[in-house]
């Protein structure tokens, strides 16, 4: 017996909401410049956000799905906590390439704050480039860090985050 259009639409919407509520966004937060953008997207999409940092960070009271996880001191304490808790299909927002690699190996998605997704295909090159740049900085051949964030960077980040969320939703509906 086929489902009626209205009932089928409601059932599909309910299923979509339940499946997507299992998706969490983890922010490697100590130096993340796009936290407020993540909060807005998460609120619009009804997603939970875990803001992971070494020390407590103020997070907005609304939406209620935002939590700060202060893991304490330690150079990789926040990274380790994220890698130990993130699951397949979750999203990690980080500029830390080794953390992105760890998340990808666990089946999660990783996105840089400038909107560059890290993937299984690109993470090896990103790690190699990171090592090269670190060596060049250590030898004094280059100095400085990345340029300041621009509106275009923030827009690219928002577009990429939306694309990842939609991809996860499509994959969840198929399963």
LINFEN-V315646 format. One record per residue. N is the residue number from 1. RES is the residue in one letter. SS is DSSP state (alpha for helix, beta for strand, coil for the rest). PHI is phi in whole degrees, -180 to 180 (999 if undefined). OMEGA is omega in whole degrees, 0 to 359 (999 if undefined). Layout:
# LINFEN-V315646
N_RES_SS_PHI_OMEGA, N_RES_SS_PHI_OMEGA
This chain:
# LINFEN-V315646
1_X_coil_999_182, 2_X_coil_-71_178, 3_X_coil_-79_177, 4_X_coil_-70_183, 5_X_alpha_-55_182, 6_X_alpha_-65_180, 7_X_alpha_-64_180, 8_X_alpha_-62_179, 9_X_alpha_-64_179, 10_X_alpha_-66_179, 11_X_alpha_-64_178, 12_X_alpha_-64_178, 13_X_alpha_-63_179, 14_X_alpha_-63_180, 15_X_alpha_-62_180, 16_X_alpha_-60_181, 17_X_alpha_-64_181, 18_X_alpha_-65_181, 19_X_alpha_-65_184, 20_X_alpha_-76_177, 21_X_coil_-72_177, 22_X_coil_-81_180, 23_X_coil_-82_176, 24_X_beta_-119_174, 25_X_beta_-110_177, 26_X_beta_-106_177, 27_X_beta_-112_169, 28_X_beta_-78_205, 29_X_coil_-91_189, 30_X_coil_-55_180, 31_X_coil_-126_184, 32_X_coil_-80_182, 33_X_coil_-87_185, 34_X_coil_-121_181, 35_X_alpha_-59_183, 36_X_alpha_-64_177, 37_X_alpha_-66_179, 38_X_alpha_-63_180, 39_X_alpha_-58_182, 40_X_alpha_-66_180, 41_X_alpha_-65_181, 42_X_alpha_-62_179, 43_X_alpha_-64_180, 44_X_alpha_-62_183, 45_X_alpha_-98_181, 46_X_coil_57_180, 47_X_coil_-111_176, 48_X_beta_-88_179, 49_X_beta_-126_174, 50_X_beta_-111_183, 51_X_beta_-95_188, 52_X_beta_-100_184, 53_X_beta_-148_177, 54_X_coil_-75_179, 55_X_coil_-124_180, 56_X_coil_-58_177, 57_X_coil_-122_177, 58_X_coil_-67_173, 59_X_coil_-122_181, 60_X_coil_-64_178, 61_X_coil_-69_178, 62_X_coil_-123_0, 63_X_coil_-72_185, 64_X_coil_-71_184, 65_X_coil_-84_181, 66_X_beta_-106_180, 67_X_beta_-129_173, 68_X_beta_-98_176, 69_X_beta_-111_178, 70_X_beta_-94_188, 71_X_coil_-91_181, 72_X_coil_93_184, 73_X_coil_-72_179, 74_X_coil_131_187, 75_X_coil_-59_181, 76_X_coil_-118_185, 77_X_alpha_-61_180, 78_X_alpha_-67_179, 79_X_alpha_-61_181, 80_X_alpha_-63_181, 81_X_alpha_-63_179, 82_X_alpha_-61_183, 83_X_alpha_-63_179, 84_X_alpha_-80_187, 85_X_alpha_-116_182, 86_X_coil_-70_180, 87_X_coil_-121_176, 88_X_coil_-59_180, 89_X_coil_89_174, 90_X_coil_-81_181, 91_X_beta_-124_174, 92_X_beta_-113_175, 93_X_beta_-100_183, 94_X_coil_-158_170, 95_X_coil_-99_183, 96_X_coil_-84_186, 97_X_alpha_-65_176, 98_X_alpha_-61_176, 99_X_alpha_-64_178, 100_X_alpha_-57_179, 101_X_alpha_-62_179, 102_X_alpha_-62_181, 103_X_alpha_-65_180, 104_X_alpha_-61_179, 105_X_alpha_-62_179, 106_X_coil_-90_179, 107_X_coil_91_178, 108_X_coil_-91_175, 109_X_beta_-98_178, 110_X_beta_-130_183, 111_X_beta_-135_177, 112_X_coil_-79_183, 113_X_coil_-67_176, 114_X_coil_-97_175, 115_X_coil_92_179, 116_X_coil_-92_176, 117_X_beta_-74_171, 118_X_beta_-93_181, 119_X_coil_-130_176, 120_X_coil_-58_181, 121_X_coil_-76_186, 122_X_coil_-103_189, 123_X_alpha_-68_179, 124_X_alpha_-62_178, 125_X_alpha_-64_180, 126_X_alpha_-64_178, 127_X_alpha_-64_180, 128_X_alpha_-65_178, 129_X_alpha_-63_178, 130_X_alpha_-60_180, 131_X_alpha_-63_179, 132_X_alpha_-62_181, 133_X_alpha_-64_178, 134_X_alpha_-63_178, 135_X_alpha_-64_179, 136_X_alpha_-65_177, 137_X_alpha_-66_180, 138_X_alpha_-61_180, 139_X_coil_-86_178, 140_X_coil_83_182, 141_X_coil_-75_174, 142_X_coil_-138_177, 143_X_coil_-144_178, 144_X_coil_89_181, 145_X_coil_-119_181, 146_X_coil_-72_177, 147_X_coil_-67_179, 148_X_coil_-61_177, 149_X_coil_-65_177, 150_X_coil_-115_176, 151_X_alpha_-61_179, 152_X_alpha_-65_177, 153_X_alpha_-61_181, 154_X_alpha_-64_178, 155_X_alpha_-65_178, 156_X_alpha_-62_178, 157_X_alpha_-62_181, 158_X_alpha_-60_178, 159_X_alpha_-62_182, 160_X_alpha_-66_179, 161_X_alpha_-63_177, 162_X_alpha_-60_180, 163_X_alpha_-62_179, 164_X_alpha_-65_180, 165_X_alpha_-60_179, 166_X_alpha_-64_178, 167_X_alpha_-63_179, 168_X_alpha_-63_179, 169_X_alpha_-61_178, 170_X_alpha_-61_180, 171_X_alpha_-65_180, 172_X_alpha_-68_180, 173_X_alpha_-70_181, 174_X_alpha_-73_184, 175_X_coil_-69_999
